[in-house]
Amino acid sequence: MDAETVKTPEELAFGEGLAELETIVAALESGQLELEDSLTRYERGVALLRALQTKLGDAQQKVTMLLGELESDGDGAE
């Protein structure tokens, strides 16, 4: 994949981002990377982690909102 086809972390679906992050972690843990490559992958990993945390936060907020709607709908249903 060249730089033109690499999606930003925000463009990736959650599962895609998580899979890429797992690949990066495995590569970093292997100890087989050159310093420059390690730093590049680490930076990408941090960006992916931030994007994934944002997506999780958004999903949690949406679930909380939907649960609130369910509770308010149930209050007057008698």
Secondary structure, DSSP 4 states (H G I P E B T S, - for coil): --TTTPPPGGGS-HHHHHHHHHHHHHHHHHT-S-HHHHHHHHHHHHHHHHHHHHHHHHHHHHHHHHHHHHHHHHHT--
